[in-house]
């Protein structure tokens, strides 16, 4: 039986565009050394209700500053509203020298809940953390560099991390790709199987309302051993995996 761990979470997002759709405004600012500025704005529209307005400012070392403003109207089955602003100093473009080549969204594996459990079993890790995120979730993107650094340091100890985007790939591929291009992480990525987000949420925890980011802890046999929502600190992540590493 899965054991939900109550850990300190810094911030979280409600449900957004995709299978789990909501409306909210979010802003994130990350700063590094560099010069120059470019501004890009775009508008995307979908087929149902719900709007997400996202402002992201990123300054990359040696490459200048990039400010991206976008407004999207997405399709989904549920609508919510929320406003969240997050500011993070530091890098938003790299997760260390060990960051892997940028994956292409269209080439990522897709899992429903059963497929994810089977994949986790195949990894054979002592502790696997599935980090559930979405393109519209500011805290999700903010915690990626920390997750990548933790993964690089703890992989030899038996820790695996898998990023799982809770969005239909065909509908959100461009937005997901922009994030993967900018935030280079060392751990692998996947997407939810199309149309399976609601079922995935329900199977993970009956109390989960879809808030992101979320972290699901599995043991080597693919049994869920923990579940938390909200942005994790490194200390909270270490505490989450510690019981499985101590076995």
C-alpha atoms as a printed R data frame, in Angstrom:
    type eleno elety resid chain resno       x      y       z
1   ATOM     1    CA   UNK     A     1   0.000  0.000   0.000
2   ATOM     2    CA   UNK     A     2   1.313  3.393  -0.936
3   ATOM     3    CA   UNK     A     3   2.356  5.596   1.934
4   ATOM     4    CA   UNK     A     4   1.905  9.338   1.393
5   ATOM     5    CA   UNK     A     5   4.763 11.309   2.900
6   ATOM     6    CA   UNK     A     6   3.999 14.744   4.300
7   ATOM     7    CA   UNK     A     7   6.990 16.889   3.381
8   ATOM     8    CA   UNK     A     8   7.621 20.625   3.166
9   ATOM     9    CA   UNK     A     9   6.522 21.934  -0.245
10  ATOM    10    CA   UNK     A    10   7.359 25.493  -1.315
11  ATOM    11    CA   UNK     A    11   4.722 26.230  -3.921
12  ATOM    12    CA   UNK     A    12   2.474 24.541  -6.449
13  ATOM    13    CA   UNK     A    13   0.291 25.005  -9.502
14  ATOM    14    CA   UNK     A    14  -3.357 24.159  -9.945
15  ATOM    15    CA   UNK     A    15  -4.551 22.357 -13.017
16  ATOM    16    CA   UNK     A    16  -3.685 23.796 -16.394
17  ATOM    17    CA   UNK     A    17  -3.981 23.293 -20.146
18  ATOM    18    CA   UNK     A    18  -4.175 19.795 -21.614
19  ATOM    19    CA   UNK     A    19  -6.070 16.813 -20.214
20  ATOM    20    CA   UNK     A    20  -6.008 18.606 -16.897
21  ATOM    21    CA   UNK     A    21  -6.968 22.139 -17.898
22  ATOM    22    CA   UNK     A    22  -7.205 25.367 -15.940
23  ATOM    23    CA   UNK     A    23  -6.634 29.082 -16.261
24  ATOM    24    CA   UNK     A    24  -3.974 30.998 -14.435
25  ATOM    25    CA   UNK     A    25  -1.293 33.609 -14.738
26  ATOM    26    CA   UNK     A    26   2.262 32.823 -13.815
27  ATOM    27    CA   UNK     A    27   5.531 34.675 -14.002
28  ATOM    28    CA   UNK     A    28   9.019 33.424 -13.460
29  ATOM    29    CA   UNK     A    29  12.233 35.381 -13.601
30  ATOM    30    CA   UNK     A    30  15.668 33.788 -13.684
31  ATOM    31    CA   UNK     A    31  18.869 35.790 -14.036
32  ATOM    32    CA   UNK     A    32  22.426 34.894 -15.113
33  ATOM    33    CA   UNK     A    33  25.426 36.898 -16.327
34  ATOM    34    CA   UNK     A    34  25.016 37.957 -19.947
35  ATOM    35    CA   UNK     A    35  24.150 40.820 -22.195
36  ATOM    36    CA   UNK     A    36  21.546 41.709 -24.762
37  ATOM    37    CA   UNK     A    37  17.825 41.200 -24.814
38  ATOM    38    CA   UNK     A    38  15.275 39.738 -27.145
39  ATOM    39    CA   UNK     A    39  11.524 39.770 -26.824
40  ATOM    40    CA   UNK     A    40   9.238 37.182 -28.273
41  ATOM    41    CA   UNK     A    41   5.498 37.150 -28.025
42  ATOM    42    CA   UNK     A    42   2.988 34.701 -29.338
43  ATOM    43    CA   UNK     A    43  -0.591 33.689 -29.057
44  ATOM    44    CA   UNK     A    44  -1.870 30.129 -29.294
45  ATOM    45    CA   UNK     A    45  -5.493 29.124 -29.227
46  ATOM    46    CA   UNK     A    46  -7.197 25.788 -28.589
47  ATOM    47    CA   UNK     A    47 -10.698 24.393 -28.766
48  ATOM    48    CA   UNK     A    48 -12.153 24.612 -25.307
49  ATOM    49    CA   UNK     A    49 -12.338 26.892 -22.274
50  ATOM    50    CA   UNK     A    50  -9.427 27.830 -20.098
51  ATOM    51    CA   UNK     A    51  -6.630 30.288 -20.557
52  ATOM    52    CA   UNK     A    52  -3.134 30.352 -19.277
53  ATOM    53    CA   UNK     A    53  -1.014 33.454 -19.414
54  ATOM    54    CA   UNK     A    54   2.627 32.770 -18.792
55  ATOM    55    CA   UNK     A    55   5.507 35.223 -18.657
56  ATOM    56    CA   UNK     A    56   9.009 33.880 -18.468
57  ATOM    57    CA   UNK     A    57  12.185 35.907 -18.336
58  ATOM    58    CA   UNK     A    58  15.482 34.115 -18.716
59  ATOM    59    CA   UNK     A    59  18.976 35.552 -18.881
60  ATOM    60    CA   UNK     A    60  21.610 33.114 -20.154
61  ATOM    61    CA   UNK     A    61  25.337 33.413 -19.522
62  ATOM    62    CA   UNK     A    62  27.138 34.837 -22.513
63  ATOM    63    CA   UNK     A    63  24.036 34.701 -24.668
64  ATOM    64    CA   UNK     A    64  22.041 37.660 -23.449
65  ATOM    65    CA   UNK     A    65  18.505 37.830 -22.188
66  ATOM    66    CA   UNK     A    66  15.412 36.284 -23.614
67  ATOM    67    CA   UNK     A    67  11.970 37.434 -22.581
68  ATOM    68    CA   UNK     A    68   9.083 35.324 -23.715
69  ATOM    69    CA   UNK     A    69   5.448 36.246 -23.336
70  ATOM    70    CA   UNK     A    70   2.695 33.933 -24.433
71  ATOM    71    CA   UNK     A    71  -1.032 33.592 -24.088
72  ATOM    72    CA   UNK     A    72  -2.653 30.231 -24.694
73  ATOM    73    CA   UNK     A    73  -6.202 29.002 -24.685
74  ATOM    74    CA   UNK     A    74  -6.177 25.251 -24.134
75  ATOM    75    CA   UNK     A    75  -8.568 22.340 -24.342
76  ATOM    76    CA   UNK     A    76  -9.429 20.081 -21.464
77  ATOM    77    CA   UNK     A    77 -12.084 18.695 -19.202
78  ATOM    78    CA   UNK     A    78 -11.747 20.849 -16.121
79  ATOM    79    CA   UNK     A    79 -11.329 24.581 -15.610
80  ATOM    80    CA   UNK     A    80  -9.681 26.314 -12.701
81  ATOM    81    CA   UNK     A    81  -8.151 29.715 -12.065
82  ATOM    82    CA   UNK     A    82  -5.167 30.909 -10.161
83  ATOM    83    CA   UNK     A    83  -2.417 33.462 -10.203
84  ATOM    84    CA   UNK     A    84   1.103 32.731  -9.140
85  ATOM    85    CA   UNK     A    85   4.339 34.618  -9.357
86  ATOM    86    CA   UNK     A    86   7.720 33.069  -8.745
87  ATOM    87    CA   UNK     A    87  11.152 34.646  -8.958
88  ATOM    88    CA   UNK     A    88  14.312 32.562  -9.006
89  ATOM    89    CA   UNK     A    89  17.868 33.861  -9.264
90  ATOM    90    CA   UNK     A    90  20.407 31.660 -10.948
91  ATOM    91    CA   UNK     A    91  20.508 29.510 -14.025
92  ATOM    92    CA   UNK     A    92  17.436 28.437 -15.944
93  ATOM    93    CA   UNK     A    93  19.309 27.006 -18.889
94  ATOM    94    CA   UNK     A    94  21.568 24.300 -17.580
95  ATOM    95    CA   UNK     A    95  21.698 21.622 -14.931
96  ATOM    96    CA   UNK     A    96  25.396 20.949 -14.832
97  ATOM    97    CA   UNK     A    97  28.059 19.578 -17.086
98  ATOM    98    CA   UNK     A    98  26.383 16.179 -17.116
99  ATOM    99    CA   UNK     A    99  23.157 17.404 -18.699
100 ATOM   100    CA   UNK     A   100  22.173 15.149 -21.576
101 ATOM   101    CA   UNK     A   101  21.473 16.213 -25.131
102 ATOM   102    CA   UNK     A   102  18.113 17.916 -25.528
103 ATOM   103    CA   UNK     A   103  15.433 15.276 -26.178
104 ATOM   104    CA   UNK     A   104  12.804 15.773 -28.864
105 ATOM   105    CA   UNK     A   105   9.283 15.720 -27.471
106 ATOM   106    CA   UNK     A   106   7.968 13.644 -30.359
107 ATOM   107    CA   UNK     A   107  10.547 10.949 -29.555
108 ATOM   108    CA   UNK     A   108   9.780 10.704 -25.818
109 ATOM   109    CA   UNK     A   109   8.096  7.554 -24.498
110 ATOM   110    CA   UNK     A   110   4.481  7.897 -23.364
111 ATOM   111    CA   UNK     A   111   3.029  6.010 -20.410
112 ATOM   112    CA   UNK     A   112  -0.307  5.396 -18.814
113 ATOM   113    CA   UNK     A   113  -0.218  4.340 -15.157
114 ATOM   114    CA   UNK     A   114   0.295  0.636 -15.896
115 ATOM   115    CA   UNK     A   115   2.988  1.348 -18.457
116 ATOM   116    CA   UNK     A   116   4.807  3.626 -16.024
117 ATOM   117    CA   UNK     A   117   4.848  0.958 -13.308
118 ATOM   118    CA   UNK     A   118   6.222 -1.579 -15.782
119 ATOM   119    CA   UNK     A   119   8.913  0.886 -16.841
120 ATOM   120    CA   UNK     A   120   9.896  1.534 -13.208
121 ATOM   121    CA   UNK     A   121  10.244 -2.200 -12.585
122 ATOM   122    CA   UNK     A   122  12.543 -2.430 -15.576
123 ATOM   123    CA   UNK     A   123  14.806  0.267 -14.165
124 ATOM   124    CA   UNK     A   124  15.521 -1.845 -11.092
125 ATOM   125    CA   UNK     A   125  16.476  1.202  -9.022
126 ATOM   126    CA   UNK     A   126  16.246  1.167  -5.242
127 ATOM   127    CA   UNK     A   127  14.184  4.362  -5.414
128 ATOM   128    CA   UNK     A   128  12.553  5.927  -8.472
129 ATOM   129    CA   UNK     A   129  11.075  9.412  -8.263
130 ATOM   130    CA   UNK     A   130   8.612 10.316 -10.997
131 ATOM   131    CA   UNK     A   131   8.477 14.106 -11.191
132 ATOM   132    CA   UNK     A   132   5.124 15.081 -12.723
133 ATOM   133    CA   UNK     A   133   5.155 18.482 -14.412
134 ATOM   134    CA   UNK     A   134   3.517 20.619 -17.090
135 ATOM   135    CA   UNK     A   135   4.568 23.453 -19.385
136 ATOM   136    CA   UNK     A   136   2.261 25.949 -17.643
137 ATOM   137    CA   UNK     A   137   3.581 25.138 -14.134
138 ATOM   138    CA   UNK     A   138   6.219 27.642 -12.982
139 ATOM   139    CA   UNK     A   139   7.388 25.713  -9.858
140 ATOM   140    CA   UNK     A   140   7.744 22.577 -11.989
141 ATOM   141    CA   UNK     A   141  10.309 24.285 -14.208
142 ATOM   142    CA   UNK     A   142  12.025 25.975 -11.264
143 ATOM   143    CA   UNK     A   143  12.760 22.680  -9.512
144 ATOM   144    CA   UNK     A   144  14.213 20.930 -12.584
145 ATOM   145    CA   UNK     A   145  17.845 22.058 -12.067
146 ATOM   146    CA   UNK     A   146  17.765 20.796  -8.462
147 ATOM   147    CA   UNK     A   147  16.273 17.456  -9.568
148 ATOM   148    CA   UNK     A   148  18.953 17.081 -12.232
149 ATOM   149    CA   UNK     A   149  21.773 17.816  -9.801
150 ATOM   150    CA   UNK     A   150  20.332 15.377  -7.253
151 ATOM   151    CA   UNK     A   151  19.999 12.704  -9.934
152 ATOM   152    CA   UNK     A   152  23.623 13.061 -10.993
153 ATOM   153    CA   UNK     A   153  24.860 12.775  -7.415
154 ATOM   154    CA   UNK     A   154  22.573  9.965  -6.235
155 ATOM   155    CA   UNK     A   155  22.214  7.725  -9.279
156 ATOM   156    CA   UNK     A   156  25.103  5.495  -8.246
157 ATOM   157    CA   UNK     A   157  23.375  5.044  -4.869
158 ATOM   158    CA   UNK     A   158  20.336  3.576  -6.634
159 ATOM   159    CA   UNK     A   159  18.150  6.648  -7.285
160 ATOM   160    CA   UNK     A   160  16.403  7.179 -10.603
161 ATOM   161    CA   UNK     A   161  14.383 10.249 -11.592
162 ATOM   162    CA   UNK     A   162  11.926 10.382 -14.476
163 ATOM   163    CA   UNK     A   163  10.210 13.578 -15.591
164 ATOM   164    CA   UNK     A   164   6.612 12.943 -16.683
165 ATOM   165    CA   UNK     A   165   4.802 15.740 -18.519
166 ATOM   166    CA   UNK     A   166   1.096 15.570 -17.709
167 ATOM   167    CA   UNK     A   167   0.058 16.934 -21.105
168 ATOM   168    CA   UNK     A   168  -0.977 15.375 -24.391
169 ATOM   169    CA   UNK     A   169   2.117 15.393 -26.554
170 ATOM   170    CA   UNK     A   170   0.400 16.289 -29.831
171 ATOM   171    CA   UNK     A   171  -1.350 19.300 -28.330
172 ATOM   172    CA   UNK     A   172   1.504 20.666 -26.193
173 ATOM   173    CA   UNK     A   173   4.624 19.542 -28.072
174 ATOM   174    CA   UNK     A   174   5.822 23.033 -28.961
175 ATOM   175    CA   UNK     A   175   5.459 24.398 -25.410
176 ATOM   176    CA   UNK     A   176   7.124 21.349 -23.875
177 ATOM   177    CA   UNK     A   177   9.983 21.515 -26.362
178 ATOM   178    CA   UNK     A   178  10.695 25.170 -25.536
179 ATOM   179    CA   UNK     A   179  11.182 24.234 -21.896
180 ATOM   180    CA   UNK     A   180  13.368 21.205 -22.650
181 ATOM   181    CA   UNK     A   181  15.487 23.344 -24.980
182 ATOM   182    CA   UNK     A   182  16.025 25.918 -22.258
183 ATOM   183    CA   UNK     A   183  16.313 23.806 -19.107
184 ATOM   184    CA   UNK     A   184  18.858 21.080 -19.859
185 ATOM   185    CA   UNK     A   185  18.455 18.196 -17.413
186 ATOM   186    CA   UNK     A   186  20.386 14.960 -16.958
187 ATOM   187    CA   UNK     A   187  17.422 12.750 -16.074
188 ATOM   188    CA   UNK     A   188  15.135 11.189 -18.726
189 ATOM   189    CA   UNK     A   189  11.736 12.559 -19.736
190 ATOM   190    CA   UNK     A   190   8.431 11.042 -20.804
191 ATOM   191    CA   UNK     A   191   4.865 12.186 -21.429
192 ATOM   192    CA   UNK     A   192   1.519 10.907 -20.268
193 ATOM   193    CA   UNK     A   193  -0.282  8.709 -22.803
194 ATOM   194    CA   UNK     A   194  -2.813 10.795 -24.688
195 ATOM   195    CA   UNK     A   195  -6.151 11.047 -22.951
196 ATOM   196    CA   UNK     A   196  -4.898  9.261 -19.814
197 ATOM   197    CA   UNK     A   197  -4.141 12.174 -17.474
198 ATOM   198    CA   UNK     A   198  -7.360 11.964 -15.461
199 ATOM   199    CA   UNK     A   199  -7.056  8.205 -14.996
200 ATOM   200    CA   UNK     A   200  -3.403  8.615 -14.010
201 ATOM   201    CA   UNK     A   201  -4.289 11.168 -11.337
202 ATOM   202    CA   UNK     A   202  -7.068  9.000  -9.910
203 ATOM   203    CA   UNK     A   203  -4.862  5.902  -9.797
204 ATOM   204    CA   UNK     A   204  -2.014  7.742  -8.090
205 ATOM   205    CA   UNK     A   205  -3.989  9.164  -5.171
206 ATOM   206    CA   UNK     A   206  -7.710  9.685  -4.525
207 ATOM   207    CA   UNK     A   207  -6.815 12.935  -2.745
208 ATOM   208    CA   UNK     A   208  -4.799 14.324  -5.656
209 ATOM   209    CA   UNK     A   209  -6.623 17.159  -7.396
210 ATOM   210    CA   UNK     A   210  -4.002 17.506 -10.103
211 ATOM   211    CA   UNK     A   211  -1.833 20.079  -8.322
212 ATOM   212    CA   UNK     A   212   1.679 20.272  -9.767
213 ATOM   213    CA   UNK     A   213   4.524 19.703  -9.379
214 ATOM   214    CA   UNK     A   214   4.024 16.270  -7.880
215 ATOM   215    CA   UNK     A   215   6.516 13.542  -7.006
216 ATOM   216    CA   UNK     A   216   5.678  9.835  -6.917
217 ATOM   217    CA   UNK     A   217   8.105  7.463  -5.196
218 ATOM   218    CA   UNK     A   218   8.383  3.843  -6.349
219 ATOM   219    CA   UNK     A   219  10.489  0.998  -5.029
220 ATOM   220    CA   UNK     A   220  12.358 -1.496  -7.214
221 ATOM   221    CA   UNK     A   221   9.247 -3.663  -7.592
222 ATOM   222    CA   UNK     A   222   7.196 -0.748  -8.943
223 ATOM   223    CA   UNK     A   223   5.176 -0.364  -5.742
224 ATOM   224    CA   UNK     A   224   4.255  3.221  -4.934
225 ATOM   225    CA   UNK     A   225   5.833  4.152  -1.599
226 ATOM   226    CA   UNK     A   226   5.277  7.875  -1.410
227 ATOM   227    CA   UNK     A   227   3.511 10.839  -2.986
228 ATOM   228    CA   UNK     A   228   3.881 14.591  -2.434
229 ATOM   229    CA   UNK     A   229   2.735 17.736  -4.231
230 ATOM   230    CA   UNK     A   230   4.377 21.134  -4.410
231 ATOM   231    CA   UNK     A   231   7.888 22.228  -5.264
232 ATOM   232    CA   UNK     A   232  10.457 20.111  -3.434
233 ATOM   233    CA   UNK     A   233  13.572 21.344  -1.710
234 ATOM   234    CA   UNK     A   234  16.685 19.199  -1.990
235 ATOM   235    CA   UNK     A   235  16.296 18.305   1.684
236 ATOM   236    CA   UNK     A   236  12.707 17.183   1.159
237 ATOM   237    CA   UNK     A   237  13.701 15.078  -1.845
238 ATOM   238    CA   UNK     A   238  16.485 13.425   0.144
239 ATOM   239    CA   UNK     A   239  14.032 12.652   2.949
240 ATOM   240    CA   UNK     A   240  11.570 11.191   0.442
241 ATOM   241    CA   UNK     A   241  14.014  8.601  -0.914
242 ATOM   242    CA   UNK     A   242  15.893  7.922   2.342
243 ATOM   243    CA   UNK     A   243  13.659  5.050   3.623
244 ATOM   244    CA   UNK     A   244  14.144  3.072   0.391
245 ATOM   245    CA   UNK     A   245  17.885  3.691   0.293
246 ATOM   246    CA   UNK     A   246  18.176  2.503   3.894
247 ATOM   247    CA   UNK     A   247  16.760 -0.937   3.081
